[in-house]
Amino acid sequence: MSSGKMEGPSAPAVRRDPYEVLSVTRESSDQEIKSAYRKLALKYVLNSIFSMSLVLLVSFIYHFRGSQYHPDKNTSNPEASELFKEVAYSYSILSDPEKRRQYDTAGFEALENENMDMEIDLSNLGTVNTMFAALFSKLGVPIKTTIAANVLEEALNGTVTVRPLPLGTSSNGKVEKQCAHFFSITINDQQAQAGVVIRVSSAAQSKFKLLYFEQEPNGGYGLALQEDSEKTGKVTSAGMYFLHFQVYRMDSTVNALAMAKDPEAAFFKRLEGLQPCEVSELKPGTHIFAVYGDNFFKPATYTIEAMCAKSYEDTTGRLKEIEAKILAKRNDLRQFEIEYRKALARFQEVTNKYNQEKQSVDELLKQRDTIHSSFTTVRTMINSGGVTGSSSKIPNDDSRLDSPAEDGSFDGKDKSNKKKWFNLNLNRSDKKG
């Protein structure tokens, strides 16, 4: 079973109150905090199982629809990584009485003064700890497990079995999960001066760590360096290079977390993951290395090689040259990011103005069309009954007088004449009377 610890960057870039993250109060007990963390962790496990089911579906589609559906291009989940990092960091504070007291007293500043690193004990999750870490690792969440305490203790006590590994040879093996195979490499003055390279690879893409131990006064071995395996092509590999010049290792976690916040920032932060190796040369004598099985459910198969750089002078020279170019490129990217951000801000400003101007022009043309359409002989009338009708011209009295009757006669004029004649007869009859 895993030792259940996880290590990672010191803290999320944007930090919320740990009590808020875990949905607990400042008066919550240690057990309540632990239960809250467990609840959130189990929630992530269930979500991860669902996500992995989608990955399987995507893999099925891939075989029929093309490479854009390949599961390797869809399994990473940087957002989940950032959320888990926030929960884990919050729990690392509240689960430690001293760190919790410091936070309650002075907030994050007190923890920054202590240069606190995040290290979570996944064993607090009980029987789900291994599944929890494995699922997130499969989904692309950058989880780093620490070395099992019993392995480090046995090394310090000098009770481990050490196998000799001469320079220029290799050895194949299979190491159980959370266990280690130890190797001794002896070098002379000339080999130490030329430089030494130790590499481990796994064609089965096993997850492992390459460890370097220093001799302790009591005869035991103390851990000095460790390199986590990284997937390169169809294999996983890790290496240590003692070549008398600074060699760098890549911490992919930095890039993954940057992508979670801003996909564009991932490019600019890609080279920020370069970290200088602490040891650049080995002295003549015997040195202890180990391959640690970091798989969650099964043993790690590996091949370890020990090489003298004397046989690789051209390769060593190219490595030194490319390391210098990468460092220079990292500085260039830092400057270019500033220029890019300014240009992007200007582009956003111009784009917003473009949309506003386009909307303004469209509105003016719409108003113009409305005004043009008002020039017409067609009118709409509403009578007293609310019924609308239209005609090309509003009729006047003269038109009614001139309009013919149904029989073809001018009915309007006849009525007028009859009225006058009737009135005249009435007047005449009155006079006679």
Secondary structure, DSSP 8 states (H G I E B T S, - for coil): ----EEE--SS-SS---HHHHHT--TT--HHHHHHHHHHHHHHHHHHHHHHHHHHHHHHHHHHHH-GGG-GGGT---HHHHHHHHHHHHHHHHHTSHHHHHHHHHHTHHHHHHTT---EEEGGGGGGGHHHHHHHHHHTT---EE---HHHHHHHHHT-S-EEE--TTEEEEEEE-BT-EEEEEEEE-HHHHHH-EEEEEEETT---EEEEEEEE-TTS-EEEEEEEE-EEETTEEEEEEEESSS--EEE-HHHHHHHHHH-HHHHHHTGGGGEEE-S-----SEEEEEEEEE--SSS-EEEEEEEEEGGGGHHHHHHHHHHHHHHHHHHHHHHHHHHHHHHHHHHHHHHHHHHHHHHHHHHHHHHHHHHHHHT--S---EE-TTS-EE--SS---HHHHHH---TTSS-HHHHHHHHHHHHHHHHHHHHHH-
